[in-house]
Amino acid sequence: MVPFEEQVAAAGRWLAVHASPASASQPDSSYRLKHLVQAWAGHYVSSAAVVAAATAAGYAIVGLPTRAGNAWLALAVSKVR
């Protein structure tokens, strides 16, 4: 298993390249983002690691968690290659 710190670091690198602040009225799910980060990083990344990296980068958590416990983040994703 990939250590949590490595997951957070990978998510932080991905967010630095692909994310920008967005309206709290159109948040993105940490669950969706974790899959984008995983595909880019080539290893497992948890939703919690994405949330940790996003909040460390200054993105806000908005609204209530999803039923599965994932967060809504006020960020927009640029075109992912």
C-alpha positions in Angstrom: 0.0 0.0 0.0 1.2 3.5 -0.8 1.9 5.5 2.4 -0.7 8.3 3.1 2.0 11.0 2.9 2.9 9.9 -0.7 -0.8 9.9 -1.7 -1.1 13.4 -0.4 2.0 14.5 -2.2 0.8 13.0 -5.4 -2.6 14.7 -5.0 -0.9 18.0 -4.3 1.3 17.8 -7.4 -1.8 16.9 -9.5 -3.8 19.8 -8.1 -1.0 22.3 -8.7 -1.2 21.4 -12.4 -4.9 20.7 -13.0 -7.0 22.6 -10.5 -8.0 26.2 -9.9 -10.5 27.8 -7.5 -14.1 27.5 -8.4 -17.5 28.6 -7.1 -18.8 26.9 -4.0 -22.0 26.4 -5.9 -20.3 24.0 -8.4 -18.0 21.9 -6.3 -16.2 18.7 -7.4 -16.3 15.4 -5.5 -13.1 14.1 -3.8 -14.2 10.7 -5.1 -14.1 11.7 -8.7 -10.8 13.6 -8.2 -9.1 10.6 -6.5 -9.7 8.6 -9.7 -8.2 11.3 -11.8 -5.2 11.6 -9.5 -4.7 7.8 -9.4 -4.7 7.6 -13.2 -2.1 10.4 -13.4 0.1 9.2 -10.5 0.0 5.5 -11.4 -0.8 4.3 -7.9 -3.5 4.3 -5.3 -4.7 7.6 -3.9 -7.5 7.8 -1.3 -10.2 10.4 -1.3 -8.9 11.5 2.1 -5.5 12.2 0.6 -7.1 14.4 -2.1 -9.0 16.3 0.6 -5.9 16.8 2.7 -3.9 18.0 -0.3 -6.7 20.3 -1.5 -7.2 21.9 1.9 -3.5 22.4 2.3 -3.5 24.2 -1.0 -6.3 26.5 0.2 -9.3 24.9 -1.5 -12.5 25.0 0.6 -14.6 22.0 1.6 -18.2 23.0 0.9 -21.5 21.5 1.9 -22.1 18.3 3.6 -20.2 15.1 2.9 -21.6 12.6 0.4 -23.4 9.5 1.7 -20.1 7.6 1.2 -18.2 10.2 3.3 -16.5 12.0 0.4 -16.1 15.8 0.4 -17.2 18.5 -2.0 -14.3 20.8 -2.9 -14.6 24.3 -4.4 -12.2 23.7 -7.3 -12.4 23.3 -11.1 -10.3 20.8 -13.1 -8.6 21.9 -16.2 -8.5 19.6 -19.2 -6.7 16.4 -18.0 -4.3 14.9 -20.5 
